[in-house]
Amino acid sequence: MSHPAIVVTGASRGIGRAVAEACLKTFNANVLAIARTENALNSLKTYAEKELNAQGRVETVVGDVTEERVIDEAVEKCLKHWGRIDGLVINAGILEPMETLANIDLDEWRRNIEVNLLSAVTLLKKTIPHLRSANGRVIAISSGASVKAIHSWSAYCVSKSAINMLIRCLALEEPDIVAVAIRPGVVDTAMQTVVRTKGSNVMAEQDHSRFVGLHASNQLLSPEDPAHVIAGLVVGGAKKEHSGGYYNWNVEEFAELMRKNEHSRYATRVIT
Ligand SMILES: NC(=O)c1ccc[n+]([C@@H]2O[C@H](COP(=O)([O-])OP(=O)(O)OC[C@H]3O[C@@H](n4cnc5c(N)ncnc54)[C@H](OP(=O)(O)O)[C@@H]3O)[C@@H](O)[C@H]2O)c1
């Protein structure tokens, strides 16, 4: 198979954009990119056509992943253009609300769960038959916050913890699909800007200053580092023995997928 067909949610910027580029450039995959920011998705298409000379290998769906019709359109487009779905990178996510449980806005809390968790359930339900027949792979972007409670991040922590369990359930029910949750490390994206700028008044001081310190000392990961591993996993690097697991992006198992400038200080297995 020359071009596996991979659906990437949240492909407009940050980790998702870097995953989409790595799929196209390094792993010879076609990409169905979903996000709300149309010009960013257009620029991914332009990148493929102008920089990689890869015509017809990016299709886009502009929309909100919480809307079922957006997921339907993505599935239809992928099948129409490439006749198959070989993998999903479930990446679209939001951090907010950052607030203590006593003070949360319930609608904001629900919204976090809809974006981070329920959209993944919808995408899985609609793609499992296709992933089964392709012996496909699902890589869900989790977080260290899935296994560690962070003050005033309850919605995010709960959504990511549930993502880990969703992946375990998927692996149990679908032996023909490999499903893995990945912790990408602390990555230099818009989400980290939200932590630094909006977290100061509400997060625990030691948590907030840790993120500020990582940024100030230039220790945030470049999105391309975990993205390279994630793209390698979704196109075939994730194996049966990984299915159902939650892994740091740079564990030994995935060492051969790492870019040469990997940040080895994060190389610790978190949990299985
Ligand atoms: N950065 C980190 O340190 C870090 C650490 C651990 C885990 N993660 C996880 O990594 C993933 C990517 O985050 P990031 O750091 O790359 O953040 P980011 O730069 O803010 O990117 C988030 C992506 O999700 C998309 N998105 C958000 N809400 C959406 C919605 N309702 N519908 C469609 N797309 C939506 C955004 O696109 P549009 O705005 O264009 O829709 C964007 O492409 C997230 O799941 C995050 O939880 C990040």
The ligand as an ORCA input file, in Angstrom:
! r2SCAN-3c Opt
* xyz 0 1
  N       1.093     21.306     24.386
  C       1.292     20.484     25.399
  O       2.174     20.676     26.245
  C       0.424     19.249     25.526
  C       0.730     18.363     26.559
  C      -0.031     17.214     26.697
  C      -1.067     16.961     25.810
  N      -1.352     17.857     24.819
  C      -2.463     17.537     23.916
  O      -2.059     17.648     22.569
  C      -3.181     17.934     21.759
  C      -2.854     19.089     20.826
  O      -2.649     20.254     21.603
  P      -1.626     21.411     21.224
  O      -0.708     21.550     22.346
  O      -1.108     21.197     19.854
  O      -2.627     22.663     21.296
  P      -3.075     23.775     20.245
  O      -1.916     24.353     19.563
  O      -3.996     24.640     21.001
  O      -3.883     22.947     19.144
  C      -5.157     22.422     19.401
  C      -5.743     21.915     18.100
  O      -7.060     21.397     18.369
  C      -7.978     22.007     17.490
  N      -9.279     22.120     18.130
  C      -9.570     22.594     19.370
  N     -10.883     22.582     19.585
  C     -11.452     22.081     18.456
  C     -12.773     21.840     18.060
  N     -13.816     22.080     18.854
  N     -13.004     21.334     16.815
  C     -11.962     21.094     15.973
  N     -10.684     21.285     16.316
  C     -10.430     21.790     17.526
  C      -7.380     23.375     17.153
  O      -7.840     23.792     15.882
  P      -8.867     25.010     15.595
  O      -8.742     26.002     16.708
  O      -8.419     25.501     14.263
  O     -10.209     24.344     15.539
  C      -5.894     23.021     17.071
  O      -5.582     22.526     15.790
  C      -4.339     18.206     22.703
  O      -5.172     17.064     22.795
  C      -3.649     18.462     24.022
  O      -4.481     18.146     25.127
  C      -0.628     18.996     24.660
*
